[in-house]
């Protein structure tokens, strides 16, 4: 991406898209993007390599600290890893415990919602500071 200057193009168009967002809206959008990307890229390190070269400089344009973008990344990845069917630990643990995946989703759903609300509130509070 660097050699073909694809990163520069993505950063330019992304900067145009977030130029009007507040810090709170930006960090919550990053949390949403990282949550969606965590479903597509099951590897934590692979997701970091894919997203951080774009999202960290984008935080500079939005006036948000890079530490908050990393926190949004880690929070989203940890949240999705509780239910991601491509995450071997979840599926392996459910297989050992003989718990159907659908039953696990029904059980974990309220906790995911509570955690997501707490994460969004924490990120929003940190962005205001």
N, C-alpha and C positions, 0 to 999 in steps of 0.2 A: 504494500500500500504506500509505503514511503517513496519507493523508487518511481512509481507511476503517478505520484502526487495525488493519489486518491484521497488520502487523509486530509490534505489541504482543501480539496473540493468539498468533502463531507463537512469539515469544520466551517467552511464559509457558509454553506447553505443552512447548517444547524445554527450558526450564530445569527443568521437572519431570522430564523424561526423563533429563537428564544429572546431576541432583543427586547421585546416588550413585556416579558414575564417578570414578576416580582421574585425575590429570593425564595419565598415560601412556595410559590407555584413552581419555580424551577426545580427545587430539590424534591418536591413531591412528584413531579414529572419524571425526574431521574429515577426515583424509587419505582415508579410504574414501569419505566423502560427496562430497568434491571430485572424486575420481577418477570416480565414477559420474556426477556432474553435468557433468564435462568431456566425456563422450561425448554428452550431450544438448544442450549449448550449445557449439558449436564456436568461438565468439568469446571470446577471453581477456578482453577488457574487458567484454563482455556478461555473462560468468560472474562477474566481480568485482562488477559492479553488482547482479547477482541474489543473490549469496551473502554478500558481506561485511556488508551491513547487518544480517543475521541472525546470522552466525557470529562476528563480532568481539565484539558485546555478550555473546553466549553464552559466549565464552571468559572474560569477567569473572566470570560465575556459576561457572564450573568452576575458577577460580583459575589459568588458563593465560594467559600473555602474548599479546597480540594479534599480536605479531610472529611467534609460532609458528603462529598460524592463517594468516597471510599466507604463511609458508613452506610450510605444508601445501598451501595453494591453488596456489602457484607450482609446487611439486614435482609435484603431481597433474596439473596442466594440462600441464606440460612432458612428463611421462611419457606421457600420453594422446595428445598431439600427434605422437608418434612413429608411432602406428598408426591414428589416427582417420581413417576413410574420408571424413569430411566436411571434413577439413583439406586445403585446396587444394595446399599445398606438398608434402605426402606424395604425393597422387595425381598431381600434375603431375610431380614428380620421378620417380616410378615409371613414368609414361607416357613421359617423355623417355628413361629408361634401358631401356624395354621390359622391365620386371620385373613379373610378375604380382603382384597384391596378396597372394594366398595364399602365394606364395613369400617375399614380404617378411615376412609374419607368422611363417612358420616360421624365417626367419633372425633376426629381431629378438627373438623370444620369450625366449631365455635372457638376453639383455641386460636386457630389461624386468624379469624376475624378480630379477636381481642388483640392479638399480637400486631396485626396490621394497623389497627387504630392507634395503638401505643407507639408504634414506629413512626407513623405519619405525624402524630402529635409531637414526638421527640425531635424529629427532623425539622418540623416547622418552627418549634421553639428555638432550636439551635441556629436556624437560618436567620431568625430575627435578631439574635444576639450578635 
